[in-house]
């Protein structure tokens, strides 16, 4: 049976210097951020996920957002190359971690750029956001890496938020969820559900009907509960100040075998 493994990475002491693009900079409480990160990991473990901590990257302020460094499909880890040049050193420890876990490793090469946060996988369909951090060459290279393995790659415009998964994620049945003012083209998704809060657009599938969500989206949590899901809420306020969300803080490796 496939194991439930997930990569996480401890916040850098320079977290407050992290990049912001679509929001105003706010003061970050580093101690609270560490507490929230630890609680996030405890929540994953409580729901059956085995956490693997990538070596810290203390000189990289955004390194806690480990999702941006790698895209997983089946047993292949595609190491990203961020459109933000200051973030490219974050991949070094991640490449070592996925190799230790037995993944095949591939890379995005110059002039391609791609952030993992721009990639939404629903079964064998991979939506890739084309925006500030991911360019057309990066999309082409992802397609070359994953289509031979059975993936269908669909490019999606992103202009209103940092990453595609800042705008949309998906429920267990494949329904895409998003906050309409932040989604460029809802019609590109076969099934789309509008949610009342921007942070309600972000869910991590824990297994079964359980959805890891930010505590800042209580109305969306209520909506999902009415639909038969089980929201599991975590407070990630300090990471939300840096355009982070529940998906940014981990990388799930669902297709590896124990």
C-alpha positions, 0 to 999 in steps of 0.5 A: 500500500502507498505510504502517507509521507509529507515534507515540511521545513522549519521556518527561517529566522529571517521569515519576516523578510519573506517576499510579498507581491499582492498584499501589504507587508505586515509585521511577523511574530516569529515565535508565533509562526514557529508555534503555528508551524509545529501545530501544523505538523502535529495535525498532519501526524495526528491524521496519519501522515509521516512528516519528513523535515527537510534540512532548514535553509536559514538564509532563505526567508521563504523556505518554510513554503516548501511546496514551491520547491518541488512537484510530485507526480507518481514517484517522480520529483520535479525540482522547481526553479522559482521565478523569484531568483532569491528563492532558487537556493531553497531547492538544495535540501529538498532535492536531497530529501526526495532522493533519500525517500526513493523518488526519481528526480528531474529538474526545471532548467534555465530559461524555464521557471516554475513554482510548485505553488502553481501546480494543482493535481486532480487525479491525472490532470495537472493544472499549471498556473502561468503567472508571475513565477511560472513561465511558458518554458517551465510549463513545457518542461513540466509537460515533458516530464509528466505526460509520458507518465500519463498526466494531462497538463493544462495551463491556466492564467494567474494574474490576481494572486501569487500562485494558482493554488493561492486561488484554487485547490480541489475537494476529494471528488475533484471539484475545484474550489475558489474565491471568485474575485481571485480566480482568472478563469473559473470556466477552465475547470469542469466542476467549480464551487465558489467559496465565501472567503479567500483563505477558504480556497485552500484545502489539503486533503488529509484522507477520506472526507477530512480537509485541512483548512485555515482557521481564517475561513470559518464560513467556508468550513461551515459550507464544506461541513454542510457538504459532508466534509470534515474541516480540520482547522489550523491557525496559520495567521503569520504565514498568511501575512506572506501570502502563504496558505495551508498547501504551501507548508507541505508537500505530500508524497502519496504514491511512494511505497513503504 
